[in-house]
């Protein structure tokens, strides 16, 4: 009985090996035939284009090049801005992260101080596609500097006489 099972398994794997080799050889033959037929047709089309009047195929090539460059530039220019992280919160008309760094309201990227602007409350988004201007303002609408905003937020987080924070980092009562 054991020898019968061994013979059956040996025959099965032999047939399977033959089938796999047959499939691979068939696929190679079909692929080479397809490549030959396609390249023959492609070569025929190429000869037809080359025999056309010169300005026509040069104009067609330049038109194709223009369309490809237009699509490339359009995709690079109009890439969507990133969305702000949900862990940021808005305070003083900008977003803040957990390390108390300012972020853009539109895209969530870090804000930078403009060295050309003498107003310490004006910041710009570091993403050149966004480049939005942000002005730090308190609840009354008065301009404040970054340090004043940080001091105000830190004072809100200071401990009350009971030992618990008066407000959490997002400015909500605990």
VEXFI-503307 format. One line per field, with one value per residue: residue in one letter; chain; x, y, z of N, C-alpha, C, CB in turn. Coordinates in steps of 0.1 Angstrom, whole numbers, plus 5000, padded with zeros to 4 digits. Glycine has a CB too. Example, Ala and Ser with C-alpha at 12.3 -4.5 7.8 and 13.67 -1.06 7.14 Angstrom:
% VEXFI-503307
code	a_s;
unit	A_A;
n.X	5132_5128;
n.Y	4943_4978;
n.Z	5078_5071;
ca.X	5123_5137;
ca.Y	4955_4989;
ca.Z	5078_5071;
c.X	5132_5129;
c.Y	4967_5000;
c.Z	5078_5079;
cb.X	5113_5141;
cb.Y	4955_4994;
cb.Z	5090_5057;
***
This chain:
% VEXFI-503307
code	x_x_x_x_x_x_x_x_x_x_x_x_x_x_x_x_x_x_x_x_x_x_x_x_x_x_x_x_x_x_x_x_x_x_x_x_x_x_x_x_x_x_x_x_x_x_x_x_x_x_x_x_x_x_x_x_x_x_x_x_x_x_x_x_x_x_x_x_x_x_x_x_x_x_x_x_x_x_x_x_x_x_x_x_x_x_x_x_x_x_x_x_x_x_x_x_x_x_x_x_x_x_x_x_x_x_x_x_x_x_x_x_x_x_x_x_x_x_x_x_x_x_x_x_x_x_x_x_x_x_x_x_x_x_x_x_x_x_x_x_x_x_x_x_x_x_x_x_x_x_x_x_x_x_x_x_x_x_x_x_x_x_x_x_x_x_x_x_x_x_x_x_x_x;
unit	A_A_A_A_A_A_A_A_A_A_A_A_A_A_A_A_A_A_A_A_A_A_A_A_A_A_A_A_A_A_A_A_A_A_A_A_A_A_A_A_A_A_A_A_A_A_A_A_A_A_A_A_A_A_A_A_A_A_A_A_A_A_A_A_A_A_A_A_A_A_A_A_A_A_A_A_A_A_A_A_A_A_A_A_A_A_A_A_A_A_A_A_A_A_A_A_A_A_A_A_A_A_A_A_A_A_A_A_A_A_A_A_A_A_A_A_A_A_A_A_A_A_A_A_A_A_A_A_A_A_A_A_A_A_A_A_A_A_A_A_A_A_A_A_A_A_A_A_A_A_A_A_A_A_A_A_A_A_A_A_A_A_A_A_A_A_A_A_A_A_A_A_A_A;
n.X	5008_5019_5039_5024_5012_5034_5042_5020_5022_5047_5041_5021_5036_5054_5038_5027_5050_5056_5034_5036_5060_5051_5032_5047_5065_5045_5035_5057_5061_5037_5039_5063_5053_5033_5048_5063_5043_5032_5055_5060_5037_5040_5065_5056_5038_5055_5071_5052_5047_5072_5073_5056_5050_5076_5071_5046_5048_5067_5053_5033_5048_5058_5034_5025_5046_5041_5016_5021_5040_5023_5004_5021_5031_5007_4998_5018_5015_4989_4986_4969_4967_4979_4959_4951_4963_4942_4949_4957_4948_4928_4938_4941_4939_4955_4967_4977_5002_5009_5034_5033_5038_5033_5009_4997_4965_4952_4967_4981_5009_5041_5044_5062_5083_5083_5111_5112_5091_5082_5064_5057_5036_5029_5029_5039_5029_5050_5049_5053_5032_5009_5014_5001_4991_4992_4979_4985_4961_4944_4915_4901_4908_4931_4965_4990_5022_5042_5054_5039_5014_5022_5029_5004_4989_5004_5000_4973_4973_4984_4985_4956_4945_4936_4952_4948_4949_4938_4928_4928_4953_4942_4927_4902_4880_4889;
n.Y	4988_5013_5016_5019_5044_5060_5057_5069_5096_5103_5101_5121_5145_5145_5148_5173_5189_5186_5199_5225_5233_5232_5252_5275_5275_5278_5303_5319_5316_5327_5353_5362_5361_5380_5403_5404_5408_5432_5449_5448_5461_5486_5495_5498_5519_5539_5543_5553_5578_5590_5594_5614_5649_5670_5693_5686_5662_5672_5693_5678_5663_5684_5694_5672_5672_5697_5693_5672_5685_5705_5691_5680_5703_5714_5695_5696_5723_5725_5708_5694_5712_5701_5688_5702_5687_5668_5670_5695_5727_5757_5789_5823_5830_5813_5779_5756_5733_5704_5710_5736_5751_5773_5768_5768_5779_5770_5749_5735_5735_5746_5779_5809_5836_5868_5884_5908_5922_5944_5940_5921_5904_5892_5865_5840_5813_5784_5769_5773_5771_5777_5800_5818_5847_5853_5868_5873_5876_5887_5880_5903_5914_5927_5931_5907_5895_5865_5855_5867_5854_5828_5831_5838_5814_5796_5806_5801_5774_5771_5760_5757_5768_5744_5725_5715_5718_5750_5753_5732_5725_5733_5754_5750_5746_5725;
n.Z	5000_5008_4989_4966_4971_4971_4944_4932_4941_4931_4903_4902_4909_4888_4865_4872_4871_4844_4833_4843_4830_4804_4804_4809_4786_4766_4773_4768_4741_4731_4741_4727_4701_4702_4708_4684_4665_4673_4673_4645_4635_4648_4638_4611_4615_4624_4601_4584_4597_4595_4568_4563_4555_4568_4585_4596_4613_4631_4642_4654_4673_4689_4699_4714_4733_4745_4756_4775_4792_4802_4816_4836_4849_4858_4876_4895_4905_4914_4935_4963_4994_5026_5052_5084_5115_5136_5163_5168_5181_5180_5189_5197_5170_5155_5149_5175_5186_5207_5218_5221_5197_5170_5143_5109_5100_5077_5065_5084_5087_5101_5114_5105_5115_5101_5090_5077_5085_5111_5130_5158_5160_5136_5114_5090_5069_5064_5042_5008_4989_5003_5021_5038_5057_5092_5121_5154_5179_5208_5229_5228_5204_5202_5190_5198_5209_5201_5224_5245_5240_5246_5273_5283_5278_5293_5319_5322_5324_5349_5383_5405_5438_5448_5437_5413_5377_5364_5338_5309_5284_5261_5267_5279_5307_5334;
ca.X	5000_5028_5046_5014_5010_5047_5042_5010_5027_5057_5035_5015_5045_5060_5028_5026_5062_5054_5023_5042_5070_5043_5025_5058_5069_5034_5034_5069_5058_5026_5045_5071_5044_5026_5058_5067_5032_5031_5066_5058_5027_5046_5074_5049_5032_5066_5075_5042_5049_5084_5072_5047_5058_5084_5065_5035_5052_5074_5043_5026_5057_5058_5021_5025_5055_5035_5005_5028_5045_5012_4999_5031_5031_4994_4997_5027_5011_4976_4986_4961_4974_4976_4948_4956_4962_4932_4954_4960_4937_4929_4939_4947_4937_4964_4966_4988_5004_5011_5046_5030_5043_5022_5007_4989_4950_4948_4973_4987_5023_5046_5045_5075_5082_5088_5121_5110_5080_5086_5053_5060_5024_5026_5036_5035_5030_5063_5046_5052_5019_4999_5020_4991_4995_4985_4982_4981_4952_4938_4901_4896_4912_4944_4976_4999_5034_5042_5058_5027_5005_5027_5028_4990_4985_5010_4993_4960_4976_4990_4977_4947_4948_4932_4963_4944_4950_4926_4923_4937_4962_4933_4919_4889_4881_4891;
ca.Y	5000_5024_5018_5024_5058_5066_5058_5079_5109_5105_5104_5134_5156_5144_5154_5187_5195_5187_5209_5239_5236_5234_5265_5285_5275_5284_5318_5326_5316_5337_5367_5366_5363_5393_5414_5405_5414_5446_5457_5450_5472_5498_5499_5503_5532_5548_5546_5562_5591_5596_5598_5626_5661_5672_5702_5680_5654_5680_5700_5668_5660_5696_5695_5662_5676_5707_5687_5665_5695_5712_5682_5679_5716_5715_5686_5701_5736_5724_5697_5699_5714_5691_5692_5703_5676_5670_5672_5709_5735_5771_5799_5836_5830_5803_5766_5753_5718_5700_5716_5751_5757_5778_5762_5775_5775_5765_5736_5729_5736_5756_5794_5815_5851_5876_5893_5921_5929_5948_5937_5907_5895_5888_5853_5835_5798_5781_5762_5783_5770_5783_5813_5827_5856_5851_5878_5869_5886_5882_5879_5917_5918_5934_5923_5903_5888_5851_5853_5871_5843_5816_5834_5837_5800_5789_5811_5794_5760_5770_5752_5765_5765_5730_5716_5710_5729_5758_5750_5724_5732_5739_5766_5746_5744_5711;
ca.Z	5000_5009_4976_4957_4974_4967_4930_4928_4944_4921_4891_4903_4908_4874_4856_4875_4866_4829_4831_4846_4820_4792_4805_4808_4772_4759_4776_4762_4726_4728_4743_4716_4689_4704_4706_4670_4657_4678_4668_4631_4633_4653_4628_4600_4618_4625_4588_4579_4602_4590_4554_4562_4554_4580_4595_4603_4624_4641_4649_4663_4684_4698_4705_4724_4743_4752_4765_4786_4801_4808_4826_4846_4857_4864_4888_4906_4910_4921_4945_4974_5007_5036_5062_5098_5123_5146_5176_5170_5185_5176_5200_5192_5155_5149_5155_5184_5188_5221_5223_5220_5185_5161_5130_5100_5101_5064_5061_5096_5086_5111_5111_5106_5117_5089_5094_5070_5092_5124_5139_5163_5160_5122_5111_5077_5067_5058_5029_4998_4982_5012_5023_5044_5068_5104_5131_5168_5185_5220_5228_5226_5191_5202_5186_5208_5204_5204_5238_5253_5238_5253_5287_5287_5278_5305_5331_5323_5328_5362_5393_5413_5452_5451_5432_5399_5367_5362_5325_5302_5275_5250_5272_5284_5321_5337;
c.X	5009_5035_5036_5012_5022_5047_5032_5015_5038_5051_5028_5024_5052_5050_5027_5038_5061_5044_5029_5052_5062_5037_5036_5062_5058_5033_5045_5066_5047_5031_5054_5063_5038_5036_5062_5056_5031_5042_5065_5048_5033_5056_5067_5043_5044_5071_5065_5044_5061_5083_5062_5056_5064_5076_5053_5039_5060_5064_5035_5035_5057_5045_5020_5034_5048_5024_5011_5033_5034_5006_5008_5031_5018_4993_5006_5021_4998_4975_4978_4970_4970_4966_4955_4954_4951_4936_4958_4947_4939_4929_4946_4948_4948_4962_4979_4989_5007_5024_5045_5038_5031_5021_4997_4974_4946_4954_4980_5002_5028_5046_5059_5073_5089_5098_5120_5099_5084_5076_5055_5047_5021_5035_5030_5037_5043_5061_5044_5039_5008_5003_5009_4996_4986_4989_4976_4973_4946_4923_4894_4900_4924_4955_4985_5011_5033_5044_5046_5016_5009_5026_5013_4985_4991_5004_4979_4962_4981_4980_4968_4951_4945_4943_4959_4946_4936_4919_4933_4944_4954_4925_4905_4891_4881_4880;
c.Y	5013_5026_5023_5039_5066_5068_5068_5093_5113_5109_5118_5145_5156_5151_5169_5194_5197_5198_5223_5243_5239_5248_5276_5286_5281_5299_5325_5327_5327_5351_5371_5368_5377_5405_5415_5412_5429_5454_5459_5461_5485_5503_5504_5517_5543_5552_5555_5577_5598_5600_5610_5638_5665_5681_5695_5671_5661_5687_5691_5665_5672_5697_5684_5666_5688_5702_5680_5675_5703_5704_5681_5692_5717_5707_5691_5714_5734_5712_5702_5701_5704_5697_5693_5691_5678_5672_5687_5716_5750_5780_5811_5836_5822_5789_5764_5738_5716_5706_5731_5758_5761_5770_5770_5770_5767_5751_5729_5729_5747_5770_5799_5830_5858_5886_5907_5929_5932_5944_5923_5898_5889_5876_5848_5820_5795_5773_5773_5783_5777_5798_5823_5835_5854_5862_5873_5880_5880_5883_5892_5922_5926_5925_5919_5895_5873_5848_5857_5860_5831_5819_5833_5822_5793_5793_5804_5780_5759_5764_5762_5761_5750_5720_5711_5721_5736_5755_5741_5731_5738_5751_5763_5743_5729_5706;
c.Z	5000_4996_4965_4959_4969_4951_4925_4930_4934_4908_4891_4901_4894_4864_4859_4870_4851_4826_4833_4835_4807_4792_4803_4793_4764_4761_4769_4747_4723_4730_4732_4703_4690_4702_4691_4662_4661_4672_4652_4628_4638_4643_4615_4603_4619_4611_4581_4584_4597_4575_4552_4560_4568_4590_4603_4615_4634_4649_4659_4675_4694_4705_4717_4736_4752_4761_4777_4796_4808_4819_4838_4855_4864_4877_4899_4912_4918_4930_4957_4986_5017_5046_5076_5106_5133_5160_5179_5175_5182_5189_5194_5177_5148_5155_5164_5185_5203_5226_5222_5209_5176_5148_5122_5101_5088_5062_5073_5096_5097_5105_5113_5108_5105_5094_5088_5077_5106_5135_5145_5164_5146_5119_5097_5077_5060_5045_5018_4990_4990_5015_5029_5055_5080_5114_5144_5174_5198_5218_5225_5212_5190_5198_5197_5202_5207_5219_5248_5252_5246_5268_5292_5288_5290_5318_5333_5327_5342_5372_5401_5428_5455_5445_5418_5389_5365_5348_5318_5292_5263_5255_5277_5299_5324_5346;
cb.X	4991_5039_5052_5000_5008_5059_5038_4997_5033_5067_5024_5007_5056_5063_5014_5025_5075_5050_5011_5049_5079_5033_5019_5070_5072_5021_5035_5082_5053_5014_5053_5082_5034_5020_5071_5069_5019_5031_5079_5053_5014_5053_5083_5037_5025_5078_5076_5028_5050_5095_5066_5038_5049_5097_5060_5027_5060_5084_5033_5023_5071_5061_5009_5030_5068_5028_4997_5039_5055_5001_4996_5045_5033_4983_5001_5041_5008_4965_5000_4950_4970_4989_4937_4951_4976_4922_4966_4965_4933_4917_4946_4961_4938_4979_4966_4986_5015_5011_5058_5033_5053_5023_5002_4994_4942_4952_4984_4982_5029_5060_5034_5084_5090_5077_5135_5107_5066_5090_5039_5066_5012_5028_5034_5044_5018_5071_5033_5063_5015_4998_5025_4978_4995_4987_4975_4993_4941_4942_4895_4901_4901_4947_4984_4992_5047_5052_5070_5021_5003_5042_5033_4982_4988_5025_4992_4953_4985_4994_4985_4932_4940_4918_4965_4929_4954_4929_4921_4930_4972_4924_4918_4883_4868_4904;
cb.Y	5000_5022_5004_5017_5061_5058_5044_5077_5110_5093_5093_5135_5154_5130_5147_5188_5186_5174_5207_5239_5224_5224_5267_5282_5261_5277_5320_5318_5302_5334_5367_5354_5352_5394_5410_5391_5407_5447_5450_5436_5469_5496_5487_5493_5532_5542_5533_5557_5591_5586_5586_5627_5673_5678_5714_5672_5642_5690_5707_5656_5657_5708_5692_5649_5681_5717_5677_5655_5705_5716_5668_5677_5728_5712_5671_5704_5745_5724_5692_5689_5729_5687_5682_5715_5673_5658_5663_5716_5733_5775_5793_5837_5844_5808_5755_5759_5713_5685_5711_5757_5748_5793_5747_5773_5787_5773_5738_5715_5740_5752_5802_5812_5855_5883_5888_5919_5920_5962_5938_5909_5904_5899_5842_5841_5792_5772_5753_5782_5755_5775_5819_5819_5871_5837_5892_5865_5891_5891_5873_5926_5926_5940_5930_5894_5893_5843_5862_5884_5840_5814_5848_5845_5793_5792_5826_5795_5754_5784_5744_5762_5774_5726_5705_5705_5723_5773_5763_5712_5722_5728_5776_5734_5750_5709;
cb.Z	5012_5020_4971_4959_4990_4971_4924_4937_4959_4920_4887_4916_4918_4870_4858_4891_4869_4824_4840_4859_4817_4791_4819_4817_4767_4763_4791_4764_4721_4738_4756_4713_4688_4718_4714_4664_4661_4693_4671_4624_4642_4667_4624_4597_4632_4632_4579_4582_4618_4591_4546_4574_4549_4576_4589_4592_4619_4634_4639_4655_4679_4690_4695_4718_4737_4742_4756_4781_4794_4797_4820_4841_4847_4854_4884_4900_4898_4910_4949_4978_5012_5044_5062_5105_5130_5145_5179_5157_5200_5167_5212_5198_5150_5151_5144_5198_5179_5223_5214_5234_5178_5159_5133_5085_5103_5053_5050_5097_5072_5115_5119_5094_5130_5082_5091_5056_5091_5125_5132_5177_5165_5112_5122_5066_5060_5068_5030_4988_4980_5026_5011_5048_5063_5110_5127_5177_5175_5233_5241_5236_5185_5216_5175_5219_5209_5195_5242_5248_5223_5250_5290_5277_5265_5305_5331_5309_5318_5367_5402_5410_5461_5445_5441_5399_5353_5363_5316_5296_5269_5244_5262_5277_5328_5344;
***
